[in-house]
């Protein structure tokens, strides 16, 4: 049975449960180095924050390296009480945990604090699941694998990624630039308030399903539209009848392939061909 490794930062007080892991913390920041049980093999990283940003970058190393910063201190926030007294020392201590088992790493932060995570991961074989709610964006670069990214009040920006992506936010832009894609994977890119802007390799073969309620759709790919009847929903409530028409734009790029779904309400959709 393999050992579960759990590491926790609480301010400058550290509990080290794995002796061969190097950790330091100072002035509201800290670093965790999390070795994988099977270096060089596919791995899974899950990271979620209630408040703060997550930045993930692929590098040539074999460990997962997590830097944590207090968002309040980074903002230079100074808190005053009602009498004009300024806080010199406050409760900005970090509370970040990382747990590794069988090449699966779970990272979490304190629900009440603004924390920014900067994570370095091995470039290949990644399965990332990242989420944030308030006060931050999610950014990923130079990673190959399966990416699932969910935000609520913030942007999603993925740069130089390879593989497949599912990206969804509510208030923010979704911007993705692929280096290469999994030719068999369906993908989805959605937001409510913001632009959806995705750059694919020029060799893309896909079926596209697109909808922008209050915006326009642009592309420099040759898209062959496929005619489909709009879905009609009929409802009857207390003798009142209503019809709802759900219009989507359907098309094929280079003969078609996996489905690429893109949807927003307020904003434009851009499907770009890499130059």
FIZA-642431 format. One record per atom (N, C-alpha, C, O): x, y, z; residue in one letter. Coordinates in steps of 0.05 Angstrom, whole numbers, plus 5000, padded with zeros to 4 digits. Atoms other than C-alpha are relative to their C-alpha. Example, Ala and Ser with C-alpha at 12.3 -4.5 7.8 and 13.67 -1.06 7.14 Angstrom:
# FIZA-642431
501849765000A 524649105156A 501850245000A 503950245013A 498449764999S 527349795143S 498550225014S 499550445018S 
//
This chain:
# FIZA-642431
501749765000X 500050005000X 501850255000X 503750275015X 498349765003X 502850674980X 499250225020X 496850245027X 500549794980X 503451245030X 498850244988X 499650334966X 501149745008X 499151865024X 501750225012X 502350225036X 498349784991X 503452495029X 498350255002X 497250344982X 501649764996X 500053095059X 501850225011X 503350185030X 498349774992X 503453775065X 498350245005X 496450284989X 501849774993X 500454395097X 501750245007X 503650225022X 498849744992X 502555125101X 498050145017X 495750185008X 501849834984X 499455525158X 501750235010X 503150215030X 498349774993X 502856205160X 502949914997X 503749804977X 497350095000X 510056085178X 500449755017X 502649665022X 499950254985X 508255475219X 499549774981X 497349764969X 500250215020X 509454855176X 500049735013X 501649685032X 499950274991X 507754135189X 500949834977X 499649824956X 498850155022X 512053675147X 499649705006X 500649595025X 500650284997X 509452975139X 501649824981X 501549584982X 498350155019X 514252775083X 502850115002X 503350344995X 497449894992X 521552825103X 501650084975X 503350264978X 498449935023X 524352855032X 498750224983X 499550264960X 501249775013X 520053455013X 501150265012X 501050305036X 498949744991X 523254145017X 497950215000X 496550254979X 502149804998X 518654695041X 501150245015X 502750225034X 499449764985X 519555415062X 497750194999X 496150184980X 502249805000X 514855975081X 501150255014X 502450235034X 499049754988X 516256705096X 498250234990X 497650254967X 501449765006X 512357355098X 497549954983X 497050084963X 502650055013X 505657065077X 500349854973X 498449844958X 499750165024X 508556635021X 501449745007X 502749725028X 498750264994X 510855915017X 500249844975X 498849894955X 499650185023X 513155374969X 499949715009X 501049645030X 500150284996X 511554644966X 501249864976X 500649934954X 499050175021X 515454134926X 498849725004X 499449595024X 501550254997X 511053524915X 501149794980X 500549824957X 499150215018X 514552904886X 497749824993X 496049765009X 502050195009X 510152444845X 501049725007X 503449665008X 499350284994X 509851714864X 501449864977X 503249704981X 498850135024X 511551514792X 500850234981X 499450294962X 499149785017X 515552084760X 500249914971X 501049684965X 499850065029X 515152114684X 497549874989X 497349844965X 502550135009X 508351764681X 497750215001X 498050415015X 502349824999X 501552094670X 499250065029X 499349885046X 500849924973X 499052474731X 497550174998X 496750274977X 502449834998X 492952854755X 500450215021X 501350155043X 499849784980X 492853534789X 497350135002X 496150214982X 502549864995X 486553824820X 500650235019X 501950195040X 499549764983X 486854534849X 497550175000X 496450234979X 502449834998X 481054954874X 500350215021X 501350175043X 500049784982X 480355634906X 497350135001X 495950144981X 502449834998X 474556034933X 500750294993X 499150424980X 499149735007X 478456684928X 502949994991X 504649895005X 497349985010X 484556794885X 500449894972X 498549804959X 499250085027X 488156624820X 501649745001X 503049685020X 498450245003X 491355984795X 501550034973X 500350084952X 498349995024X 497255994746X 501549744999X 503049675018X 498750265003X 499855324720X 501850024975X 500950104954X 498149995022X 506155274676X 501449734998X 502349635018X 498550255004X 509254654646X 503050064998X 503950264987X 497149975001X 516754564655X 501249724998X 499849524997X 498650255006X 522054024645X 500549845024X 501749625022X 499550154976X 522253794717X 498149775003X 496349734987X 501750244995X 519053174747X 498250045024X 496449875029X 501649954976X 516053474811X 497950214994X 498050354974X 501949785001X 510053914822X 500850215021X 501150145044X 499049784982X 512254584852X 497850205003X 496850314983X 502349834994X 507055014886X 501050245016X 502050215038X 499449754985X 508355744905X 497350125008X 495550144991X 502449874991X 503056074947X 500650285010X 502550335024X 499749724992X 502256824957X 497450105012X 495250035003X 502349874988X 497657215001X 499050224981X 500550414977X 501049805019X 493257614953X 499750275013X 500150485000X 500449744986X 491858155006X 502750155001X 502850394997X 497449864998X 499258295016X 501050094973X 502350294970X 499149925027X 500558294941X 498650254991X 499750414976X 501549765008X 495158824933X 500950245016X 500250475009X 499249784984X 498459244986X 497750115017X 497650345024X 502449924985X 491959255025X 500650075029X 501949925043X 499649914972X 492059645090X 497250045012X 495550195002X 502650004987X 486159545136X 500050205023X 501950215039X 500349814978X 483760095183X 497449945015X 495549845005X 502550034985X 478760075239X 498650275000X 499550464987X 501749765001X 473460605252X 501450255011X 500450475006X 498649774988X 478361055291X 502550084985X 504250234995X 497649935016X 483561105236X 502549845007X 504649914998X 497750164993X 488060575267X 500749814978X 498949674967X 499150175021X 492160195216X 501149745011X 502449735032X 499150274991X 493459445222X 503049974993X 503750004969X 497250065006X 500859285228X 500449704995X 501849624977X 499850295003X 500158525237X 497249895001X 495749965019X 502750115001X 493958145218X 500049714994X 502149584991X 500450285006X 491157465203X 500049944970X 498049874959X 499750055029X 493857395132X 501549734996X 502449684974X 498550255003X 497056715146X 498749824979X 496249814977X 501050185021X 496456215090X 499149745012X 499949665034X 500950264992X 492855565096X 499649844974X 497449824963X 500050145025X 494655145035X 500849715005X 502749665020X 499350284996X 494754385032X 500449874973X 499249944953X 499650165024X 497453904980X 500249715008X 501749645027X 500050294993X 496253154981X 500549844974X 499349894953X 499250165023X 499452644934X 499649705006X 500449615027X 500350294998X 497451914923X 499849894972X 498049974957X 500150145026X 498851474863X 499950194976X 498450164958X 499849805021X 500752074819X 497550184997X 497150304977X 502249814999X 494452454838X 500550205023X 501050135046X 499449794981X 495553124872X 497650185003X 496550274983X 502349824995X 490053534905X 501050235017X 502350205037X 499149764987X 491354254925X 497650175007X 495850204991X 502249834991X 486654694965X 500950235016X 503150235028X 499349764984X 486555374999X 497850075019X 495549975017X 501949924980X 483055695057X 497750154987X 498150324969X 502449895012X 475855895040X 499850305003X 498750444986X 500449724995X 476256585071X 502250194992X 501850434994X 497749835006X 482956845047X 500550024970X 499849844955X 499249955028X 485357134981X 502849894995X 504749995006X 497550145005X 490856664956X 500549974971X 498649914955X 499250055028X 494556634890X 501949764999X 504049765013X 498350245003X 497455954870X 501550024974X 500350074953X 498350025024X 503255914821X 501249735000X 502849665017X 499350284999X 504455194802X 501549934975X 500850004952X 498550125023X 509754864758X 499549705000X 499749575020X 500650285003X 508154184731X 501649884977X 502550034959X 498750125024X 511453674684X 498350054975X 495850064977X 501349905024X 509753864613X 498049804988X 495949884978X 501650205014X 506853204588X 498549825019X 499249785042X 501550204985X 501652704612X 498350125021X 497649985041X 501549874979X 497653204651X 497049964997X 495949944975X 502949984999X 490453154672X 499350205021X 499450155045X 500449784981X 488753824703X 497050065004X 495550064985X 502749914993X 482354014739X 500350245019X 501050215042X 499549754986X 482554744761X 497450155003X 495850164985X 502449854996X 477155164792X 500550245018X 502250235036X 499949764983X 476255854823X 497350135000X 495650084982X 502649884998X 470356274845X 500250304999X 498950434982X 500049704999X 472056994863X 502950105000X 504849975009X 497649844997X 477657504857X 502449884986X 504749904996X 497650115013X 482057144807X 499449884973X 497149824966X 500050125026X 483656864739X 501449735001X 502849675020X 498650265003X 485956174716X 501650014974X 500550064953X 498249995024X 491956144669X 501749754999X 502849665020X 498450255004X 495455534640X 501750044975X 500750154955X 498349995023X 501355504593X 501949774998X 502749665018X 497950205005X 505954994561X 499449735013X 501249605024X 500850264988X 502054374584X 498749834979X 497249934963X 501250195019X 500053754545X 498449805016X 499449675034X 501650204987X 494153324567X 497150084998X 496250204979X 502849944998X 486853384588X 499650225020X 500450205043X 500349764982X 484854064617X 497050055004X 495550084985X 502749924993X 478354204653X 500250245019X 501350225041X 499649754986X 477954924676X 497350145005X 495950184985X 502549884993X 472155244713X 500550255017X 501850235038X 499849764984X 471755964738X 497250115002X 495350034988X 502649864997X 465956404761X 500350294994X 499150404975X 499649715004X 468257124767X 502950054993X 504550155009X 497249965008X 474657154727X 500449884972X 498749734962X 499350095027X 478057014660X 501349735001X 502349645022X 498550245005X 480756364633X 501950054977X 500950134955X 498149965022X 487156404591X 501949774999X 503449725018X 498450245004X 490555784564X 501850064975X 500850124954X 498149925022X 496855904521X 502049774995X 503249665013X 498050205008X 501055404482X 499449735011X 501249585018X 500850264989X 497054804507X 499649804978X 499149874955X 500550225019X 496354124473X 498249805013X 498349765037X 501850204990X 491053594480X 497150084997X 496250154975X 502849935001X 483853744498X 499350195023X 500750195044X 500849804981X 480254294536X 497050015003X 495550004984X 502749924993X 473654404571X 500350245018X 501450225040X 499649754985X 473355134596X 497450145002X 496050194982X 502549864995X 467555494628X 500450215021X 501550155043X 500249804979X 466756144665X 497450154997X 495950114977X 502549855000X 460956614681X 500550294992X 499350394973X 499449725005X 463857314682X 503050024993X 504750055011X 497249995009X 470257334640X 500349894973X 498549754962X 499450115027X 473457174574X 501249725002X 502449655022X 498750265003X 475556484552X 501850024976X 500950054953X 498049975021X 481956524511X 501949765000X 503249715020X 498450245002X 485555904487X 501650004975X 500650064953X 498350035023X 491455814441X 501349725001X 502849665019X 499050285001X 493055094421X 502649994985X 503050124965X 497650085016X 499854834400X 499349764983X 500149744960X 501050235015X 496654174380X 497649905015X 497149975039X 502450104987X 490153814395X 499849704998X 501149574981X 500750285003X 487653114408X 497949984978X 495750084981X 501850005023X 484452964341X 497349855004X 495549874987X 502450154995X 479152514372X 498350115023X 496250015029X 501349904976X 477052944432X 497950224993X 498650414979X 501949785001X 470653354435X 500850215021X 502050145042X 499249784981X 471654034470X 497750205002X 495950214986X 502049804995X 467454594499X 501350255012X 503050235029X 498949744991X 468855334511X 497650185004X 496350264984X 502449854995X 463355744545X 500450215021X 502050185039X 500249794980X 462056384583X 497350134998X 495950104978X 502549855001X 456156814600X 500550284991X 499250384972X 499449735005X 459157504599X 503050024992X 504750045010X 497249985008X 465457544557X 500349884972X 498449764961X 499450125026X 468757334492X 501049725002X 502349655022X 498850265003X 470456634471X 501950024976X 501050074954X 498049955020X 476956664431X 502049765000X 503649745018X 498450255000X 480256004410X 501649994974X 500550034952X 498250035023X 486255914363X 500749714998X 502049595016X 499550285005X 486755214333X 502349984979X 502850164964X 498150055022X 492254904290X 498550014973X 496149964971X 501249975027X 491055014215X 498949744990X 497349744971X 500950265009X 489954264207X 497549905014X 496749675011X 502450084985X 483654264249X 497949874982X 497349974961X 502450135012X 478053784229X 498049985022X 498549855043X 501949994978X 471853894270X 497250064990X 496750184969X 502749905002X 464353964274X 499750225021X 500350185045X 500349784981X 462754634306X 497150055006X 495450034989X 502749944991X 456654804347X 500350275015X 501550285036X 499449734991X 456355554361X 497450155006X 495450124993X 502349824994X 451656044395X 500950245016X 502250215037X 499549754985X 452356774416X 497450155000X 496550254979X 502749884998X 445857074441X 500150304992X 498350394979X 499949715005X 448157804437X 502750094989X 503750304996X 497449945012X 454557784398X 500249884972X 498349784961X 499550105027X 457657584331X 502049775002X 503449745021X 498250235003X 461556974308X 501850054977X 500950114955X 498049945020X 467957054269X 501949764997X 502549625017X 498050205004X 472856554238X 501550054974X 500450174955X 498550005025X 478356504186X 500349724989X 501849684970X 500250265012X 477155764175X 497849994979X 495950164980X 502250055018X 472955524117X 498049825013X 498649585018X 502150154986X 466555304151X 497749944981X 496650134969X 502350085016X 461254914113X 497649975019X 497649795036X 502450014983X 454555054146X 498449754995X 498049684972X 501850235003X 450154454159X 497350095011X 497150205033X 502749914993X 442654594161X 498849815021X 498549575016X 501550154980X 439154364224X 497750175010X 498050415014X 502349854990X 432254554248X 500550095029X 501649935045X 499749914972X 432254974312X 498349835019X 496149755012X 501550154980X 430154604374X 497850175011X 498250405017X 502349854990X 423254804397X 499049875026X 498549635027X 501150104975X 420954734469X 497350125005X 496950365004X 502749924995X 413554764484X 499449965030X 499949755041X 500850024972X 410954904554X 497250095004X 496250264989X 502849934993X 404054954585X 499950035030X 500249835045X 500249954971X 403255274653X 497650175006X 497350404997X 502549874993X 396455454681X 498550114976X 497450334976X 501549925023X 393455484612X 501650194981X 500550274960X 498449825017X 399055934584X 502149834985X 503649684997X 498250155017X 402955644526X 502350174991X 502050414985X 497749855010X 409955844505X 501749824982X 501849584986X 498250145018X 414755654450X 502850135003X 503150385002X 497249904999X 422355724457X 501649884978X 501849634976X 498450095022X 426755684396X 503050035008X 503950245015X 497250004991X 433955484411X 501849974975X 502349754966X 498450005025X 438155684350X 503049975005X 504150125021X 497150045000X 445255434342X 501050024971X 499549964952X 498750025026X 450055504284X 501649754999X 503349705017X 498650255003X 452554834260X 501750014974X 500950134954X 498350005024X 458354734212X 502249795002X 502649675023X 497850195001X 464154294190X 502550154990X 502350324972X 497449895008X 471454484184X 501649774989X 502149575002X 498450215014X 475554074134X 498749725001X 500149535008X 501350265001X 470353524128X 498849915026X 497349715026X 501250074974X 468553494202X 501849835017X 503849725008X 498550164980X 471053144264X 498650025026X 496150045027X 501249984973X 469853174339X 498550275003X 499250464989X 501649764996X 464853694364X 501650215016X 502850145037X 498949774985X 467554374385X 497650195006X 496650324988X 502349844991X 462154734425X 501050275011X 502850275028X 499449744990X 462655484437X 497550165004X 495850174986X 502549864994X 457355904471X 500550225019X 502150205038X 500149794981X 456356564505X 497450164997X 495950114979X 502449835002X 450957084518X 500850284992X 499850384972X 499249725006X 454357764519X 503050004992X 504849995009X 497350005010X 460557774475X 500149864973X 498249754964X 499650135026X 463457514410X 501449735003X 502549675023X 498650265002X 466056834389X 502050034977X 501350104955X 498049995021X 472656794350X 501249724998X 502149605018X 498750265006X 475156144318X 502350074981X 501950124958X 497749915016X 482256294294X 501749774990X 501849565003X 498150195011X 487055914250X 502850095007X 503650325001X 497249934993X 494255904276X 501550064975X 501349934955X 498449915023X 498956264230X 502649844998X 504249894980X 
//
